[in-house]
Amino acid sequence: MHSTPTTLPAWQLLTQHAAEPQGHLRQMLDGDRSERFDLFRTHAAGLTLDASRQRMSAAVQDALLSLADQAQVEAQRDAMFRGDPINLTEDRPVLHAALRGDPAQAGPWGADIAADVERELSRICHFADAVRAGTLKGHSGLPITDVVNIGIGGSDLGPRMASDALAHLADGPKVHYVSNPDAWALYAVLRDLKPEQTMVVVSSKTFTTQETMTNAASARQWLIDGGCPETSLRYHQVAITATPAKPAELGYAPEQTFLFWDWVGGRYSLWSSLGLPLAIAIGGSAFRDLLAGARAMDEHFTSAPLADNMPVLLALYGIWNRNFLHMPTHLIVPYASRLVRFTPFVQQMDMESNGKRTHINGDLAEVDTGPIVWGGLGIDGQHAYFQLIHQGQHQVPVDFIGVETEDTPLPMAGTHHNVVNLNLRAQAEAMAFGRSYEDTLAMMKKDGMEGPAAQAMARHRMFEGNIPSNILWLDALTPARLGALIALYEHKVFVQAAIWRINAYDQWGVELGKTMAKAMEQKNG
């Protein structure tokens, strides 16, 4: 297996392609686009990827597919799904896909893991439905009306993002999220809640994370000060952890302690017991639908040929922009407002995974690795940082994410939906085409401006364009489609790491900060 991607013939060919004039997207998209759409459009699990506005030719796409083949992406993918310890620095398998496995099939990771996963999944779905039905009550016999999830990083971003995305299905107790240990963050949530009707879920793999345990201790005291006897805290406290002995020492009841495993990275853990708050909000059946959607993308990823494989293609377009067109950032802009937290979620997934400078053999990386991922809701961005995208000095590739259908129960929801998606399409076109100096000057003259004034104004109002983008369409914003979308980005991150020859599944940079904070606490304690 190659040690660095630069030794691969396809990498060298792509370097040659990048050195040649690529042409402007105006020319690539001019006239009948049907052939280009067919070449750069892919369907999987209810999602459609339109990459026709990527700044590449068919020859470049072919070379990228050769790169994936020569980098043995399929063999590395199969190793992950077999349960091989591909996280080499920690000697662990990477099995988040096992968390959404079909309970009727053991999967390549074996019957024992499949049984463990199904046991915990059944436990959280049963528990969530019992809380929703009011059969699990607080210490005073009143039903639980509010659930506060305390976690940070992957223990917060995933379930919080999904709770927003599926808010239209949230008909259970109201779920709140607290990650920041700043006192106001917790107080702002707790101040309007009733302790006797509140459940606190503490989500932490080790149950030692400083930020989480600070908030957990504070919430515990709030419950006691609100009238809950210490002997009845078990009715109000839930633990989600990979180290069940820790919460047991703190008095958490075994029946309200849920497990996940050390082969689950936090940023890939939404599918595990860490999804309990989401299951409480939308119900166990809808939570299983989320897993089924991810499983559909898994099946596509593991079976589709490279040329039709959506995660592979999405990763390759990113590599072309990052490594050969030298664009160091990547913008993700959902246009459905319920996906408001999707970009921060992917930001952690991508930057914590592929923010590495060392190849898996220990050598310093010879290629640019993970980009800076940023963004937010596209409509908001249009009135803010899109100015820099259109006329600034940075080239920023974009993922637009849209939903083809609308389900909001509002009389004019269809009108809202049309406005949102019209803006998405218009921005993708504007970024691709821009407006040339000549066309802008002609517009100035048509408006009655002539001579040097028109020439100067034209320079202010021209747009270079040629900005590459993808449009990802969900046919509906359902649990299954959200699951597929998340899994798509998970596998994209994996493919890029496989080609760059880096380990996407450790996070020593995150661990350094935790270690230093703990050392300073002990020194000053």
Buried (B, 14 or more C-beta within 10 A) or exposed (E): EBEBBEEBEBBEBBEEBBEEEBEBBBEBBEEEEEEBEEEBBBEBBBBBBBBBBBBBBEEBBBBBBBBBEBBBBBEBBEBBBBBEEBBEEBEBBBBBBBBBBEBEEBBBBEEEBBEBBBEBBEBBBEBBBBBBEEEBBBBEEEBBBBBBBBBBBBBBBBBBBBBBBBBEBBEBBBBBBBBEBEEEBBEEBBEEBBBBBBBBBBBBBEBEBBBBBBBBEBBBEBBBEBEBEEEBBBBBBBBBBBBBEBBBEBEBBEEBBBBBBEBBBBBBBBBBBBBBBBBBBBBBEBBBBBBBBBBBBBBBBBEBEBEEBBBBBBBBBBBBBBBBBEBEBBBBBBBBBBBBBBBBBBBBBBBBBBBBEBBBEEEEBEBBBBBBBBBBBBBBBBEEBBEEBBEEEEBBBBBBBBBEEBEEEEEEEEEEBEEBBEBBEEBBBBBBBBBBBEBBBEBBEEEEBEEEEBBEBBEEBBBBBBBBBBBBBBBEBBBBBBBBBBBBBBBBBBBBBBBBBBBBBBBEEBEEEBEEEEEEEEEEE
